[in-house]
Amino acid sequence: MKVLFVNIPSGPESGEFERFVKNAYVPLLKKNLALTKQKDTEIVFRFCEWGMGPIDVAFYRYLDHLASRMVYFAAANAEQEGFDAVVINCFGDPMLWEVRQALNIPVIGIGESSMLFATLMGYKFGIVHISPYNIPETEEHLVKYGLKDRCVGMRPIADWADTGAQDGLTDSNLTIEAFITTARELIAAGAEVIIPGCSLMSPTVRLAPGAEKKYPNGLTEIDGVAIVDVLGQAIKLAETLVALNKGGSAWISRKLLFAQPSEHVLQLGKILTDNPGLKFWDVV
């Protein structure tokens, strides 16, 4: 099984961004995913040279939205490239339903899937976000996904402006302390499950890099309240949907929301679906 992880941070395969991706980000993603994935599942991490850039850009919706088209072009030919599924590795689920409609293989968003999974773990969940600016969009997603009544609320991680999400990939002590402080506010509000709302924060919490002595198994619960393994559940859902697809079972409805255009309509829209020159690079 081969799964494509489309990542939102963007930059050239050179310099500081490449070093961050190859020396910190992807190794931590791999370590987290290895905890739950099947041994024969191959994962490829894809990045775009053009796009969002530093994580601060994601705090502002119009910039985030303008950058999101690269998600479609990153995944558009996934099936032809031999991939069995696509995971959009961003809690904001950019273009999730659109790409799911376009492709003939399963497409998973870590935001939608982790919220749905949280409802299997407990009745009410809370979300710890990387900034207050991401909360309004997630509030919209809760309504969109039909989960508004299952969420007790969202909080930006304590000291979010000073708790660098990227810094936590190598030394998670400050991130974990801030996460626990914020999670306890949500627990006091009735949360039975906590979701780390970011593809950078989630592996940091799950693996506790640099804080392994204090958290040898990472941080998986706080005061008896479970923490969703956002990446772990996403790869398992991808594997499950691929198994259903390959086994001939129904795995998606093409009736309305995910209905696919006719060949005639595809030709009419070709000017939109042709890659405008975006370049991508992969890490295996």
C-alpha positions in Angstrom: 0.0 0.0 0.0 1.3 3.5 -0.9 0.0 6.7 0.7 0.7 10.2 -0.4 1.0 12.8 2.4 0.4 16.3 1.1 2.1 18.8 3.3 1.1 22.5 3.5 4.4 24.1 4.6 6.1 25.1 1.3 9.5 26.1 0.1 12.4 25.0 -2.2 14.3 21.8 -1.9 17.3 23.7 -0.7 18.5 25.9 2.2 16.8 26.3 5.5 13.4 24.9 4.6 14.8 21.7 3.1 16.9 21.2 6.3 13.9 21.7 8.5 11.8 19.2 6.4 14.4 16.5 6.1 16.1 16.8 9.5 13.2 17.6 11.8 9.7 17.5 10.4 9.6 14.4 8.2 11.6 12.2 10.7 9.1 13.1 13.4 6.2 12.4 11.2 7.7 9.0 10.2 8.3 8.1 13.8 4.7 8.9 14.8 3.2 7.1 11.8 5.4 4.0 12.4 3.6 3.5 15.7 0.3 2.5 14.0 0.8 1.9 10.3 1.1 -1.5 8.6 4.7 -2.5 8.0 4.2 -2.7 4.3 2.5 0.7 4.0 4.8 3.1 2.1 4.4 6.8 2.8 5.7 9.6 0.6 5.7 13.2 1.9 5.1 15.8 -0.8 6.0 19.5 -0.6 5.4 22.4 -3.0 8.0 25.0 -3.9 5.2 27.6 -4.1 2.7 28.1 -1.3 2.1 29.0 2.3 5.7 29.4 3.5 6.2 30.0 7.2 3.4 28.8 9.6 2.5 32.4 10.4 0.8 32.6 7.0 -1.7 30.0 8.1 -3.0 32.4 10.7 -4.6 34.6 8.0 -7.5 33.0 6.1 -7.2 34.8 2.8 -3.5 33.9 2.5 -4.2 30.3 3.6 -7.0 30.0 1.1 -5.0 31.4 -1.8 -2.3 28.9 -1.1 -4.6 25.9 -0.8 -4.9 25.3 -4.6 -1.5 23.7 -4.5 -3.1 20.8 -2.5 -5.2 19.8 -5.5 -2.2 19.9 -7.9 -0.1 18.0 -5.4 -2.7 15.2 -5.3 -4.3 15.4 -8.8 -2.2 12.5 -10.4 -1.8 10.5 -7.2 -3.6 7.4 -8.6 -1.6 7.5 -11.8 1.6 7.7 -9.8 0.6 4.5 -8.0 -0.7 5.8 -4.7 -3.6 4.1 -3.1 -4.7 7.0 -0.9 -4.0 10.6 -0.1 -3.7 12.3 3.3 -3.9 16.1 3.5 -1.6 16.7 6.4 -3.1 19.9 7.8 -5.7 20.3 10.5 -7.5 22.9 8.5 -8.3 20.3 5.8 -7.6 22.6 2.8 -9.5 21.5 -0.3 -10.4 18.2 1.4 -13.9 17.6 0.0 -12.9 19.1 -3.3 -9.9 16.7 -3.7 -12.0 13.8 -2.5 -14.5 14.6 -5.2 -11.8 14.8 -7.9 -9.9 11.6 -7.1 -10.9 7.9 -7.4 -8.9 6.9 -4.4 -9.5 7.7 -0.7 -8.6 11.2 0.5 -8.3 11.8 4.2 -8.0 15.1 6.1 -6.4 14.9 9.5 -8.8 17.5 10.9 -12.1 15.8 9.8 -10.8 12.3 10.6 -9.4 13.2 14.1 -12.7 14.9 15.1 -14.7 11.9 13.9 -12.3 9.5 15.7 -12.6 11.6 18.9 -16.3 10.8 19.0 -15.4 7.1 19.2 -13.1 7.7 22.1 -15.6 9.8 24.2 -18.7 11.9 24.0 -17.3 15.4 24.2 -13.9 16.6 22.8 -11.9 19.8 22.9 -9.3 21.2 20.5 -6.0 22.8 21.4 -5.0 25.1 18.5 -1.7 26.6 17.4 -3.2 30.2 17.4 -6.5 32.0 18.1 -6.7 32.9 14.4 -7.4 29.3 13.4 -10.4 28.9 15.7 -13.1 30.5 13.6 -12.4 28.2 10.6 -12.5 25.1 12.8 -15.9 26.4 14.2 -17.2 26.4 10.7 -15.8 22.9 10.1 -17.5 21.6 13.2 -20.8 22.7 11.7 -19.8 21.4 8.2 -18.9 18.0 9.7 -22.0 17.8 11.9 -19.9 17.7 15.1 -20.7 21.1 16.7 -22.6 19.6 19.6 -19.7 17.1 20.4 -17.1 19.8 20.9 -16.9 21.6 24.2 -14.7 24.3 22.7 -11.3 25.3 21.4 -8.4 27.2 22.9 -5.1 28.5 21.5 -2.2 26.8 23.1 -1.0 28.8 26.1 1.6 31.4 25.3 1.0 30.5 21.6 3.0 33.5 20.3 6.1 32.3 22.2 5.6 28.5 21.9 7.1 27.9 18.5 5.4 24.9 16.8 8.6 24.2 14.8 10.9 24.5 17.8 8.8 21.8 19.6 9.8 19.3 17.0 13.3 19.0 18.6 12.6 20.2 22.2 9.0 19.7 23.2 9.2 20.7 26.9 7.7 24.1 26.6 5.1 22.9 24.0 3.9 20.1 26.2 3.7 22.3 29.3 1.6 24.8 27.4 -0.5 22.0 25.9 -1.3 20.5 29.3 -2.2 23.9 30.7 -4.6 24.6 27.8 -6.0 21.1 27.8 -7.0 21.3 31.4 -9.2 24.4 30.6 -11.0 22.2 28.1 -11.2 19.3 30.5 -12.8 21.7 33.1 -15.4 22.5 30.4 -16.3 18.9 30.0 -13.9 17.5 27.4 -13.3 13.7 27.6 -10.9 13.7 24.6 -8.4 16.3 23.5 -7.3 16.9 19.9 -3.9 18.6 19.2 -5.1 20.8 16.2 -1.9 20.9 14.1 0.3 18.5 12.1 3.3 20.0 13.9 1.8 20.0 17.4 0.4 16.5 17.2 3.6 14.5 16.7 5.3 16.8 19.2 2.8 15.8 21.9 2.6 12.2 20.9 6.4 11.6 20.9 7.7 14.3 23.3 11.0 14.9 21.5 13.6 16.2 23.9 11.4 15.3 26.8 11.5 11.5 26.6 12.8 11.0 30.1 9.7 12.8 31.5 7.3 11.3 28.9 8.8 8.0 27.8 5.6 7.0 25.9 4.9 10.6 24.8 1.8 12.4 26.1 -1.3 10.3 25.5 -3.5 11.4 28.3 -4.0 14.2 30.8 -5.8 13.5 34.1 -7.4 10.5 32.6 -8.5 12.3 29.5 -7.3 10.8 26.2 -5.4 12.6 23.6 -6.0 11.7 19.9 -3.0 10.5 18.0 -3.9 12.6 15.0 -1.4 11.1 12.6 -1.8 7.6 13.9 -5.6 7.5 13.3 -5.3 9.2 9.9 -3.0 6.5 8.5 -5.2 3.7 9.9 -8.3 5.3 8.3 -6.4 5.5 5.0 -5.4 1.9 5.2 -9.0 0.9 6.1 -10.6 2.8 3.2 -8.0 1.4 0.8 -8.8 -2.1 2.0 -12.5 -1.5 1.4 -11.8 -0.1 -2.0 -9.5 -3.0 -3.1 -11.9 -5.5 -1.6 -14.8 -4.2 -3.8 -16.8 -2.7 -0.9 -18.4 0.7 -1.1 -16.2 3.3 0.5 -17.6 6.6 -0.9 -20.9 8.0 -2.3 -20.9 9.7 -5.7 -24.5 10.8 -5.5 -24.3 14.5 -4.6 -21.4 15.9 -2.5 -18.7 13.8 -4.1 -20.4 13.4 -7.6 -17.8 13.5 -10.4 -18.1 15.5 -13.6 -18.6 13.9 -17.0 -15.8 13.8 -19.5 -17.4 16.8 -21.3 -17.4 18.9 -18.2 -13.8 17.9 -17.4 -12.8 19.2 -20.9 -14.6 22.4 -20.2 -12.8 22.8 -17.0 -9.4 21.8 -18.3 -8.1 25.4 -18.1 -8.7 25.1 -14.3 -7.3 21.7 -13.7 -4.1 22.0 -15.8 -1.1 22.6 -13.5 -0.2 26.3 -13.7 3.5 25.4 -13.3 3.7 24.5 -9.6 6.7 22.3 -8.8 6.8 19.6 -6.1 9.4 17.5 -4.4 9.0 14.3 -2.4 10.7 12.9 0.7 10.4 9.1 1.2 
